[in-house]
Amino acid sequence: MRTNLILKTIIDILFFILSLGALGAVIISLMSLFTLDLDLLSYTSYPLPINHEWIIPISILNILIPIFFFLGIGYLREVAKCFLKKKWYHEKIVKYFRLSGRYLSITAIIGFVSYFLYTFTTENRCSLPASSLKNPHLILFILITGLCFIMISRILKETIEAKQENELTI
């Protein structure tokens, strides 16, 4: 029980931190859209120079990354809530694991596309901090985690179906 509570607390903290990042990405994109100021996009396309021809596609991808990551962690938060209520074999857990896995996988794919666009359109190599959502090692980990969540949802779905079939035969 204590482990579930610790997991839920950590996911809640991560969720609220990511909500600030997603909110910031939305605010920056809306401000740059309404003011038509590309200087604001330089915050989302860092370290790409502002006069680069690929700044808009890379900025759009970099705005989508924290939003999809936020959604994936949000559904993982719902899974943790179900675990605290001891609803182990419930259809909601299957749904939330599947959605969390999909959003995390989409986050990773968008991150790879952004990273490769930056790498192949500039002369210098992308040097980002290890905790950045544009770091290829972290992106690969997010992709593996998302795919594992999708597999867990399928396994749980089959388990729930087997449990219901077993209850019907008794």
C-alpha positions as a Python dict, from the first residue, in 0.01 Angstrom:
ca = {
    (1, 'M'): (0, 0, 0),
    (2, 'R'): (283, 235, 87),
    (3, 'T'): (452, 165, -247),
    (4, 'N'): (133, 255, -434),
    (5, 'L'): (106, 579, -238),
    (6, 'I'): (469, 669, -312),
    (7, 'L'): (416, 591, -681),
    (8, 'K'): (101, 805, -691),
    (9, 'T'): (279, 1093, -516),
    (10, 'I'): (575, 1085, -756),
    (11, 'I'): (344, 1073, -1058),
    (12, 'D'): (140, 1363, -916),
    (13, 'I'): (452, 1575, -872),
    (14, 'L'): (566, 1491, -1225),
    (15, 'F'): (217, 1566, -1358),
    (16, 'F'): (209, 1914, -1204),
    (17, 'I'): (563, 1996, -1323),
    (18, 'L'): (473, 1880, -1674),
    (19, 'S'): (153, 2082, -1664),
    (20, 'L'): (367, 2394, -1632),
    (21, 'G'): (576, 2286, -1933),
    (22, 'A'): (271, 2207, -2144),
    (23, 'L'): (105, 2533, -2042),
    (24, 'G'): (423, 2723, -2131),
    (25, 'A'): (437, 2555, -2472),
    (26, 'V'): (75, 2650, -2542),
    (27, 'I'): (127, 3009, -2426),
    (28, 'I'): (442, 3051, -2636),
    (29, 'S'): (274, 2909, -2943),
    (30, 'L'): (-34, 3128, -2901),
    (31, 'M'): (174, 3440, -2840),
    (32, 'S'): (390, 3375, -3146),
    (33, 'L'): (80, 3303, -3354),
    (34, 'F'): (-105, 3620, -3258),
    (35, 'T'): (195, 3853, -3269),
    (36, 'L'): (362, 3684, -3570),
    (37, 'D'): (690, 3715, -3383),
    (38, 'L'): (943, 3440, -3460),
    (39, 'D'): (1162, 3549, -3170),
    (40, 'L'): (925, 3365, -2937),
    (41, 'L'): (970, 3046, -3137),
    (42, 'S'): (1341, 3055, -3063),
    (43, 'Y'): (1255, 2944, -2708),
    (44, 'T'): (1097, 2624, -2835),
    (45, 'S'): (1354, 2556, -3107),
    (46, 'Y'): (1665, 2604, -2893),
    (47, 'P'): (1955, 2582, -2997),
    (48, 'L'): (1839, 2641, -3356),
    (49, 'P'): (1915, 2995, -3482),
    (50, 'I'): (1613, 3216, -3550),
    (51, 'N'): (1692, 3271, -3917),
    (52, 'H'): (1700, 2899, -3997),
    (53, 'E'): (1453, 2775, -4262),
    (54, 'W'): (1341, 2476, -4050),
    (55, 'I'): (1257, 2679, -3739),
    (56, 'I'): (877, 2660, -3778),
    (57, 'P'): (846, 2279, -3826),
    (58, 'I'): (1095, 2207, -3548),
    (59, 'S'): (922, 2457, -3319),
    (60, 'I'): (583, 2298, -3384),
    (61, 'L'): (724, 1955, -3303),
    (62, 'N'): (894, 2089, -2990),
    (63, 'I'): (567, 2246, -2877),
    (64, 'L'): (384, 1914, -2922),
    (65, 'I'): (639, 1709, -2724),
    (66, 'P'): (556, 1841, -2372),
    (67, 'I'): (183, 1840, -2449),
    (68, 'F'): (174, 1471, -2548),
    (69, 'F'): (409, 1380, -2261),
    (70, 'F'): (176, 1562, -2022),
    (71, 'L'): (-123, 1364, -2156),
    (72, 'G'): (64, 1033, -2121),
    (73, 'I'): (159, 1104, -1760),
    (74, 'G'): (-198, 1221, -1694),
    (75, 'Y'): (-336, 881, -1790),
    (76, 'L'): (-63, 710, -1590),
    (77, 'R'): (-181, 917, -1296),
    (78, 'E'): (-530, 769, -1343),
    (79, 'V'): (-376, 420, -1335),
    (80, 'A'): (-210, 501, -1004),
    (81, 'K'): (-545, 622, -865),
    (82, 'C'): (-705, 291, -961),
    (83, 'F'): (-419, 104, -795),
    (84, 'L'): (-475, 297, -472),
    (85, 'K'): (-844, 201, -479),
    (86, 'K'): (-736, -164, -532),
    (87, 'K'): (-920, -194, -862),
    (88, 'W'): (-667, -436, -1009),
    (89, 'Y'): (-890, -605, -1264),
    (90, 'H'): (-1090, -318, -1400),
    (91, 'E'): (-1147, -208, -1760),
    (92, 'K'): (-1041, 148, -1671),
    (93, 'I'): (-687, 35, -1595),
    (94, 'V'): (-663, -133, -1935),
    (95, 'K'): (-790, 182, -2106),
    (96, 'Y'): (-563, 417, -1911),
    (97, 'F'): (-253, 201, -1966),
    (98, 'R'): (-327, 185, -2340),
    (99, 'L'): (-382, 561, -2370),
    (100, 'S'): (-75, 640, -2162),
    (101, 'G'): (134, 409, -2378),
    (102, 'R'): (2, 564, -2698),
    (103, 'Y'): (71, 920, -2585),
    (104, 'L'): (419, 832, -2462),
    (105, 'S'): (495, 654, -2791),
    (106, 'I'): (369, 955, -2988),
    (107, 'T'): (588, 1178, -2771),
    (108, 'A'): (892, 966, -2853),
    (109, 'I'): (820, 960, -3226),
    (110, 'I'): (776, 1338, -3237),
    (111, 'G'): (1096, 1375, -3033),
    (112, 'F'): (1293, 1158, -3275),
    (113, 'V'): (1160, 1351, -3575),
    (114, 'S'): (1251, 1683, -3410),
    (115, 'Y'): (1598, 1559, -3313),
    (116, 'F'): (1673, 1420, -3659),
    (117, 'L'): (1542, 1731, -3835),
    (118, 'Y'): (1770, 1943, -3620),
    (119, 'T'): (2068, 1712, -3666),
    (120, 'F'): (2037, 1682, -4044),
    (121, 'T'): (1957, 2048, -4116),
    (122, 'T'): (2242, 2204, -3919),
    (123, 'E'): (2617, 2164, -3932),
    (124, 'N'): (2667, 2122, -3559),
    (125, 'R'): (2551, 1832, -3352),
    (126, 'C'): (2266, 1885, -3110),
    (127, 'S'): (2414, 1920, -2761),
    (128, 'L'): (2131, 1910, -2513),
    (129, 'P'): (2117, 1836, -2140),
    (130, 'A'): (2053, 1474, -2040),
    (131, 'S'): (1716, 1566, -1889),
    (132, 'S'): (1586, 1732, -2206),
    (133, 'L'): (1290, 1574, -2383),
    (134, 'K'): (1492, 1614, -2703),
    (135, 'N'): (1774, 1387, -2582),
    (136, 'P'): (1773, 1070, -2798),
    (137, 'H'): (1849, 839, -2505),
    (138, 'L'): (1557, 973, -2305),
    (139, 'I'): (1335, 962, -2614),
    (140, 'L'): (1423, 596, -2667),
    (141, 'F'): (1343, 522, -2301),
    (142, 'I'): (1006, 698, -2334),
    (143, 'L'): (930, 494, -2648),
    (144, 'I'): (1015, 166, -2473),
    (145, 'T'): (806, 267, -2172),
    (146, 'G'): (509, 356, -2393),
    (147, 'L'): (528, 27, -2580),
    (148, 'C'): (554, -161, -2248),
    (149, 'F'): (240, 15, -2124),
    (150, 'I'): (57, -92, -2440),
    (151, 'M'): (170, -452, -2382),
    (152, 'I'): (64, -436, -2017),
    (153, 'S'): (-280, -314, -2122),
    (154, 'R'): (-318, -609, -2361),
    (155, 'I'): (-207, -855, -2094),
    (156, 'L'): (-447, -704, -1840),
    (157, 'K'): (-730, -718, -2093),
    (158, 'E'): (-671, -1089, -2152),
    (159, 'T'): (-646, -1145, -1776),
    (160, 'I'): (-978, -969, -1716),
    (161, 'E'): (-1144, -1172, -1991),
    (162, 'A'): (-1006, -1497, -1846),
    (163, 'K'): (-1121, -1399, -1497),
    (164, 'Q'): (-1472, -1320, -1621),
    (165, 'E'): (-1487, -1649, -1815),
    (166, 'N'): (-1374, -1834, -1503),
    (167, 'E'): (-1642, -1667, -1294),
    (168, 'L'): (-1906, -1767, -1549),
    (169, 'T'): (-1812, -2134, -1537),
    (170, 'I'): (-1846, -2153, -1161),
}
